[in-house]
Amino acid sequence: MNIFNLNYNTAKPFLKWAGGKTQLLKDLEKQLPLQIKETREINNYVEPFIGGGAFFFYLKNNYNIDRALISDVNKEIIIGYLTIKNNHKELIDELQRIQDEYLMKSTEERKKYYYNIRTEYNQNIPSFNYKDYDASWIIRASQLIFLNKTCFNGLFRQNRKGEFNVPSGKYKNPKICDETNIVAVNKALQNTEIMICDFAETQKFVNAETLVYLDPPYRPLNNSSSFTSYSKEGFDDEDQIRLSKYYEELDEIGADLILSNSDPKNQNPNYNFFDNLYNKFNIQRIRAS
Ligand SMILES: C[S@@+](CC[C@H](N)C(=O)[O-])C[C@H]1O[C@@H](n2cnc3c(N)ncnc32)[C@H](O)[C@@H]1O
């Protein structure tokens, strides 16, 4: 007898996302409050910079989360989450159709196919209805996933106009339709509220029973590395300061808080930007590539 191990219960990010935390899951887990580690229960989880959602999915796979809110200011990724929550079967069908078409093409034809979809995706930005969910979101989510899986380096990046601007990639056999994972992500998103918003709008979902994980865009470590380019809305020092005040407000509510960021001390040992902003809190430095 063949036993197929299709694990519909282990969800992982459906997109490769800049600043994704897959390599830091164990380090993040160590920071969880003792009570959560012991009971494996999280009453209420809020993640306002969800991106690819590596930590959220890890927690969903390994802990019991009663309620969750995930959000991001990036509309396109939230379209992906909402479509998988509402219409995952239709999305799988559309991705399968795209995958079948793409994989049978020659290298040159694939390139043309990629740029056709990229052009259509970008041309639709001004007229697309990002407010009201309807069937057009399924097509947009499928294009987002296709572009992410077949672009150079597999990353989502936008220019200032919000256009997806990554050139085509050369993967031989990209998995455009990962049905098993989409089904698992759909399951993980039950009991989960999903919103497009600035991080500060999530406060009304936070109470003393809440675990909040904040993973803002990195402060560039030097002039050549600008990790903020995956979202057209930049995240500057003013935003970092605004976030540290928000962190203090959530702390006053009594929520459990974890925040990660890059460390400018790597470049300049006397640089104390984050040490000053978070001097009331416990800071731990960890190594990451
Ligand atoms: C470092 S990434 C998060 C990565 C995520 N933890 C993962 O594992 O993929 C930061 C996220 O913050 C989002 N973002 C930028 N400015 C924001 C804001 N003002 N409010 C909410 N989200 C914002 C970006 O779109 C991006 O998805």
The ligand as a Gaussian input file, in Angstrom:
#p B3LYP/6-31G(d) Opt

LIG

0 1
 C       10.130000      42.585000       7.473000
 S        8.605000      42.505000       6.544000
 C        7.688000      41.296000       7.437000
 C        8.164000      39.920000       7.092000
 C        7.373000      38.798000       7.747000
 N        7.610000      38.734000       9.170000
 C        7.713000      37.452000       7.094000
 O        8.083000      36.486000       7.781000
 O        7.609000      37.360000       5.850000
 C        7.798000      44.005000       6.936000
 C        6.366000      44.166000       6.417000
 O        5.864000      45.437000       6.863000
 C        4.955000      45.948000       5.903000
 N        4.776000      47.398000       6.198000
 C        5.535000      48.455000       5.822000
 N        5.077000      49.605000       6.364000
 C        3.990000      49.265000       7.126000
 C        3.082000      49.996000       7.956000
 N        3.201000      51.315000       8.122000
 N        2.085000      49.323000       8.596000
 C        1.940000      47.978000       8.408000
 N        2.767000      47.228000       7.631000
 C        3.783000      47.849000       7.010000
 C        5.631000      45.616000       4.584000
 O        4.684000      45.599000       3.533000
 C        6.228000      44.219000       4.895000
 O        5.336000      43.195000       4.504000

